[in-house]
């Protein structure tokens, strides 16, 4: 989290309530990396939650280039199940199912 704040200028918070046991680990990991990267470059603050599935939230989110949606599309094409809640004015929430 500290490294992301220093290098990219984004605050990251991680909470873990329950472990994740994805049925197919490769698409799940791909989705996590792709989406976290896209959020880190387009949000001021990123929250990562683990509670049987992965929840990524971006606050202060501005994505004029569509990078988050493109990352989601790549993850889904690879076989991950990713739900994208309708983004708010400066917020976005994605859930990657295990």
TORKOL-4160 file (C-alpha; in steps of 0.2 Angstrom, whole numbers, padded with zeros to 4 digits, m for minus):
98
<pt num="1" X="0000" Y="0000" Z="0000"/>
<pt num="2" X="0014" Y="0012" Z="0004"/>
<pt num="3" X="0023" Y="0008" Z="m0012"/>
<pt num="4" X="0007" Y="0012" Z="m0022"/>
<pt num="5" X="0005" Y="0028" Z="m0013"/>
<pt num="6" X="0023" Y="0034" Z="m0016"/>
<pt num="7" X="0025" Y="0028" Z="m0034"/>
<pt num="8" X="0007" Y="0030" Z="m0041"/>
<pt num="9" X="m0001" Y="0043" Z="m0029"/>
<pt num="10" X="m0015" Y="0032" Z="m0024"/>
<pt num="11" X="m0020" Y="0026" Z="m0006"/>
<pt num="12" X="m0024" Y="0007" Z="m0005"/>
<pt num="13" X="m0034" Y="m0001" Z="0010"/>
<pt num="14" X="m0035" Y="m0020" Z="0012"/>
<pt num="15" X="m0047" Y="m0029" Z="0022"/>
<pt num="16" X="m0049" Y="m0048" Z="0024"/>
<pt num="17" X="m0064" Y="m0056" Z="0032"/>
<pt num="18" X="m0064" Y="m0073" Z="0024"/>
<pt num="19" X="m0052" Y="m0083" Z="0013"/>
<pt num="20" X="m0055" Y="m0085" Z="m0006"/>
<pt num="21" X="m0054" Y="m0102" Z="m0014"/>
<pt num="22" X="m0057" Y="m0098" Z="m0033"/>
<pt num="23" X="m0062" Y="m0113" Z="m0044"/>
<pt num="24" X="m0050" Y="m0107" Z="m0057"/>
<pt num="25" X="m0036" Y="m0098" Z="m0050"/>
<pt num="26" X="m0028" Y="m0091" Z="m0066"/>
<pt num="27" X="m0043" Y="m0081" Z="m0073"/>
<pt num="28" X="m0046" Y="m0075" Z="m0055"/>
<pt num="29" X="m0028" Y="m0069" Z="m0052"/>
<pt num="30" X="m0028" Y="m0061" Z="m0070"/>
<pt num="31" X="m0044" Y="m0051" Z="m0065"/>
<pt num="32" X="m0037" Y="m0046" Z="m0049"/>
<pt num="33" X="m0021" Y="m0039" Z="m0056"/>
<pt num="34" X="m0029" Y="m0031" Z="m0072"/>
<pt num="35" X="m0043" Y="m0022" Z="m0062"/>
<pt num="36" X="m0031" Y="m0017" Z="m0047"/>
<pt num="37" X="m0019" Y="m0009" Z="m0060"/>
<pt num="38" X="m0033" Y="0000" Z="m0069"/>
<pt num="39" X="m0041" Y="0007" Z="m0053"/>
<pt num="40" X="m0024" Y="0012" Z="m0046"/>
<pt num="41" X="m0021" Y="0023" Z="m0062"/>
<pt num="42" X="m0039" Y="0030" Z="m0062"/>
<pt num="43" X="m0044" Y="0032" Z="m0043"/>
<pt num="44" X="m0037" Y="0042" Z="m0029"/>
<pt num="45" X="m0041" Y="0029" Z="m0016"/>
<pt num="46" X="m0043" Y="0010" Z="m0019"/>
<pt num="47" X="m0051" Y="m0002" Z="m0006"/>
<pt num="48" X="m0048" Y="m0021" Z="m0008"/>
<pt num="49" X="m0059" Y="m0033" Z="0001"/>
<pt num="50" X="m0058" Y="m0051" Z="0003"/>
<pt num="51" X="m0074" Y="m0060" Z="0009"/>
<pt num="52" X="m0076" Y="m0076" Z="m0001"/>
<pt num="53" X="m0074" Y="m0065" Z="m0016"/>
<pt num="54" X="m0064" Y="m0050" Z="m0021"/>
<pt num="55" X="m0071" Y="m0033" Z="m0020"/>
<pt num="56" X="m0062" Y="m0018" Z="m0027"/>
<pt num="57" X="m0068" Y="0000" Z="m0025"/>
<pt num="58" X="m0061" Y="0016" Z="m0032"/>
<pt num="59" X="m0065" Y="0033" Z="m0024"/>
<pt num="60" X="m0061" Y="0049" Z="m0033"/>
<pt num="61" X="m0062" Y="0039" Z="m0049"/>
<pt num="62" X="m0060" Y="0047" Z="m0066"/>
<pt num="63" X="m0058" Y="0035" Z="m0081"/>
<pt num="64" X="m0059" Y="0045" Z="m0096"/>
<pt num="65" X="m0050" Y="0032" Z="m0107"/>
<pt num="66" X="m0061" Y="0017" Z="m0101"/>
<pt num="67" X="m0047" Y="0008" Z="m0094"/>
<pt num="68" X="m0057" Y="m0001" Z="m0080"/>
<pt num="69" X="m0070" Y="m0007" Z="m0092"/>
<pt num="70" X="m0057" Y="m0013" Z="m0104"/>
<pt num="71" X="m0048" Y="m0022" Z="m0090"/>
<pt num="72" X="m0065" Y="m0030" Z="m0085"/>
<pt num="73" X="m0068" Y="m0035" Z="m0102"/>
<pt num="74" X="m0051" Y="m0044" Z="m0103"/>
<pt num="75" X="m0054" Y="m0053" Z="m0087"/>
<pt num="76" X="m0071" Y="m0059" Z="m0092"/>
<pt num="77" X="m0064" Y="m0065" Z="m0109"/>
<pt num="78" X="m0051" Y="m0075" Z="m0099"/>
<pt num="79" X="m0065" Y="m0083" Z="m0090"/>
<pt num="80" X="m0067" Y="m0073" Z="m0074"/>
<pt num="81" X="m0084" Y="m0068" Z="m0067"/>
<pt num="82" X="m0083" Y="m0050" Z="m0064"/>
<pt num="83" X="m0098" Y="m0039" Z="m0059"/>
<pt num="84" X="m0097" Y="m0020" Z="m0062"/>
<pt num="85" X="m0109" Y="m0010" Z="m0052"/>
<pt num="86" X="m0115" Y="0005" Z="m0061"/>
<pt num="87" X="m0102" Y="0018" Z="m0057"/>
<pt num="88" X="m0106" Y="0034" Z="m0047"/>
<pt num="89" X="m0100" Y="0051" Z="m0051"/>
<pt num="90" X="m0083" Y="0047" Z="m0043"/>
<pt num="91" X="m0085" Y="0030" Z="m0037"/>
<pt num="92" X="m0084" Y="0012" Z="m0044"/>
<pt num="93" X="m0086" Y="m0005" Z="m0037"/>
<pt num="94" X="m0081" Y="m0022" Z="m0045"/>
<pt num="95" X="m0083" Y="m0039" Z="m0038"/>
<pt num="96" X="m0073" Y="m0054" Z="m0044"/>
<pt num="97" X="m0082" Y="m0070" Z="m0040"/>
<pt num="98" X="m0071" Y="m0085" Z="m0034"/>
